[in-house]
Amino acid sequence: MTSKEFERVLKYFDKDGDGKISACDLSHRLGQMGGKLLLNEVAVAVEALDSNGDGLLDLGDIIKLMKEENGEDDKLRDLKEAFGMYEEDGCGFITPKGEELLKYYT
């Protein structure tokens, strides 16, 4: 994602336009999206993601969160690729022949 895209995410959730996302901002926008979280649950999430302890999410927090999400996608892709090396004929599982390859490479 580009810097502008991160800023758009921040602006989307920033209900009051102060450049930061409070638990109220986040709860409001999640509710509009169909989410059903209690305000105290949202507050716990904000607290966990808040890097400077001010109780608000800023652009840096959003960037960190989004980059961590993308890192998980990379890990999942790598895992699928590794699994595919030992999977036979797209069957969805590692066959005895695949197990032999696994023993050879480890």
Contact map, one row per residue, 1 for C-alpha under 8 A:
1110110000000000000000000000000000000000000000000000000000000000000000000000000000000000000000000000000000
1111110000000000000000000000000000000000000000000000000000000000000000000000000000000000000000000000000000
1111111000000000000000000000000000000000000000000000000000000000000000000000000000000000000000000000000000
0111111100000000000000000000000000000000000000000000000000000000000000000000000000000000000000000000000000
1111111110000000000000000000000000000000000000000000000000000000000000000000000000000000000000000000000000
1111111111000000000000000000000000000000000000000000000000100110000000000000000000000000000000000000000000
0011111111100000000000000000000000000000000000000000000000100000000000000000000000000000000000000000000000
0001111111110000000000000000000000000000000000000000000000000000000000000000000000000000000000000000000000
0000111111111000000000000000000000000000000000000000000000000100000000000000000000000000000000000000000000
0000011111111100001110000000000000000000000000000000000001100100000000000000000000000000000000000000000000
0000001111111110101000000000000000000000000000000000000000000000000000000000000000000000000000000000000000
0000000111111110000000000000100000000000000000000000000000000000000000000000000000000000000000000000000000
0000000011111110000010001100100000000000000000000000000000000000000000000000000000000000000000000000000000
0000000001111111111111001100000000000000000000000000000000000000000000000000000000000000000000000000000000
0000000000111111100010001001100000000000000000000000000000000000000000000000000000000000000000000000000000
0000000000000111110000001000000000000000000000000000000000000000000000000000000000000000000000000000000000
0000000000100111111100000000000000000000000000000000000000000000000000000000000000000000000000000000000000
0000000000000101111100000000000000000000000000000000000000000000000000000000000000000000000000000000000000
0000000001100100111110000000000000000000000000000000000001100000000000000000000000000000000000000000000000
0000000001000100111111000000000000000000000000000000000111100000000000000000000000000000000000000000000000
0000000001001110001111111100000000000000000000000000000111000000000000000000000000000000000000000000000000
0000000000000100000111111100000000000000000001000000001110000000000000000000000000000000000000000000000000
0000000000000000000011111110000000000010011001000000000100000000000000000000000000000000000000000000000000
0000000000000000000011111111000000000010000000000000000000000000000000000000000000000000000000000000000000
0000000000001111000011111111100000000000000000000000000000000000000000000000000000000000000000000000000000
0000000000001100000011111111110000000000010000000000000000000000000000000000000000000000000000000000000000
0000000000000000000000111111111000001110010000000000000000000000000000000000000000000000000000000000000000
0000000000000010000000011111111100000000000000000000000000000000000000000000000000000000000000000000000000
0000000000011010000000001111111110000000000000000000000000000000000000000000000000000000000000000000000000
0000000000000000000000000111111111111000000000000000000000000000000000000000000000000000000000000000000000
0000000000000000000000000011111111111000000000000000000000000000000000000000000000000000000000000000000000
0000000000000000000000000001111111100000000000000000000000000000000000000000000000000000000000000000000000
0000000000000000000000000000111111100000000000000000000000000000000000000000000000000000000000000000000000
0000000000000000000000000000011111110000000000000000000000000000000000000000000000000000000000000000000000
0000000000000000000000000000011111111000000000000000000000000000000000000000000000000000000000000000000000
0000000000000000000000000000011001111100000000000000000000000000000000000000000000000000000000000000000000
0000000000000000000000000010011000111110110000000000000000000000000000000000000000000000000000000000000000
0000000000000000000000000010000000011111110000000000000000000000000000000000000000000000000000000000000000
0000000000000000000000110010000000001111111000000000000000000000000000000000000000000000000000000000000000
0000000000000000000000000000000000000111111100000000000000000000000000000000000000000000000000000000000000
0000000000000000000000000000000000001111111110000000000000000000000000000000000000000000000000000000000000
0000000000000000000000100110000000001111111111000000000000000000000000000000000000000000000000000000000000
0000000000000000000000100000000000000011111111100000000000000000000000000000000000000000000000000000000000
0000000000000000000000000000000000000001111111110000000000000000000000000000000000000000000000000000000000
0000000000000000000000000000000000000000111111111000000000000000000000000000000000000000000000000000000000
0000000000000000000001100000000000000000011111111100001110000000000000000000000000000000000000000000000000
0000000000000000000000000000000000000000001111111100101100000000000000000000000000000000000000000000000000
0000000000000000000000000000000000000000000111111100000000000000000000000000000000000000000000000000000000
0000000000000000000000000000000000000000000011111110000010001000100000000000000000000000000000000000000000
0000000000000000000000000000000000000000000001111111111111001000000000000000000000000000000000000000000000
0000000000000000000000000000000000000000000000001111100010001000000000000000000000000000000000000000000000
0000000000000000000000000000000000000000000000000111111000000000000000000000000000000000000000000000000000
0000000000000000000000000000000000000000000000100111111100000000000000000000000000000000000000000000000000
0000000000000000000000000000000000000000000000000101111100000000000000000000000000000000000000000000000000
0000000000000000000001000000000000000000000001100101111110000000000000000000000000000000000000000000000000
0000000000000000000111100000000000000000000001100100111111000000000000000000000000000000000000000000000000
0000000000000000000111000000000000000000000001001110001111111100000000000000000000000000000000000000000000
0000000001000000001110000000000000000000000000000100000111111100000000000000000000000000000000000000000000
0000011001000000001100000000000000000000000000000000000011111110000000000000000000000000000000000000000000
0000000000000000000000000000000000000000000000000000000011111111000000000000000000000000000000000000000000
0000000000000000000000000000000000000000000000001110000011111111100000000000000000000000000000000000000000
0000010011000000000000000000000000000000000000000000000011111111110000000000000000000000000000000000000000
0000010000000000000000000000000000000000000000000000000000111111111000000000000000000000000000000000000000
0000000000000000000000000000000000000000000000000000000000011111111100000000000000000000000000000000000000
0000000000000000000000000000000000000000000000001000000000001111111110000000000000000000000000000000000000
0000000000000000000000000000000000000000000000000000000000000111111111000000000000000000000000000000000000
0000000000000000000000000000000000000000000000000000000000000011111111100000000000000000000000000000000000
0000000000000000000000000000000000000000000000000000000000000001111111110000000000000000000000000000000000
0000000000000000000000000000000000000000000000000000000000000000111111111000000000000000000000000000000000
0000000000000000000000000000000000000000000000000000000000000000011111111100000000000000000000000000000000
0000000000000000000000000000000000000000000000000000000000000000001111111110000000000000000000000000000000
0000000000000000000000000000000000000000000000000000000000000000000111111111000000000000000000000000000000
0000000000000000000000000000000000000000000000000000000000000000000011111111100000000000000000000000000000
0000000000000000000000000000000000000000000000000000000000000000000001111111110000000000000000000000000000
0000000000000000000000000000000000000000000000000000000000000000000000111111111000000000000000000000000000
0000000000000000000000000000000000000000000000000000000000000000000000011111111100000000000000000000000000
0000000000000000000000000000000000000000000000000000000000000000000000001111111110000000000000000000000000
0000000000000000000000000000000000000000000000000000000000000000000000000111111111000000000000000000000000
0000000000000000000000000000000000000000000000000000000000000000000000000011111111100000000000000000000000
0000000000000000000000000000000000000000000000000000000000000000000000000001111111110000000000000000000000
0000000000000000000000000000000000000000000000000000000000000000000000000000111111111000000000000000000000
0000000000000000000000000000000000000000000000000000000000000000000000000000011111111100000000000000000000
0000000000000000000000000000000000000000000000000000000000000000000000000000001111111110000001000000000000
0000000000000000000000000000000000000000000000000000000000000000000000000000000111111111010000000000000000
0000000000000000000000000000000000000000000000000000000000000000000000000000000011111110000000000100000000
0000000000000000000000000000000000000000000000000000000000000000000000000000000001111111000001100110110000
0000000000000000000000000000000000000000000000000000000000000000000000000000000000111111111111100100000000
0000000000000000000000000000000000000000000000000000000000000000000000000000000000010111111111101100000000
0000000000000000000000000000000000000000000000000000000000000000000000000000000000000011111000000000000000
0000000000000000000000000000000000000000000000000000000000000000000000000000000000010011111110000000000000
0000000000000000000000000000000000000000000000000000000000000000000000000000000000000011111110000000000000
0000000000000000000000000000000000000000000000000000000000000000000000000000000000000011011111000000000000
0000000000000000000000000000000000000000000000000000000000000000000000000000000000000011011111100000000000
0000000000000000000000000000000000000000000000000000000000000000000000000000000000100111000111111110000000
0000000000000000000000000000000000000000000000000000000000000000000000000000000000000111000011111110000000
0000000000000000000000000000000000000000000000000000000000000000000000000000000000000000000001111111000000
0000000000000000000000000000000000000000000000000000000000000000000000000000000000000001000001111111100000
0000000000000000000000000000000000000000000000000000000000000000000000000000000000001111000001111111110000
0000000000000000000000000000000000000000000000000000000000000000000000000000000000000100000001111111111000
0000000000000000000000000000000000000000000000000000000000000000000000000000000000000000000000011111111100
0000000000000000000000000000000000000000000000000000000000000000000000000000000000000100000000001111111110
0000000000000000000000000000000000000000000000000000000000000000000000000000000000000100000000000111111111
0000000000000000000000000000000000000000000000000000000000000000000000000000000000000000000000000011111111
0000000000000000000000000000000000000000000000000000000000000000000000000000000000000000000000000001111111
0000000000000000000000000000000000000000000000000000000000000000000000000000000000000000000000000000111111
0000000000000000000000000000000000000000000000000000000000000000000000000000000000000000000000000000011111
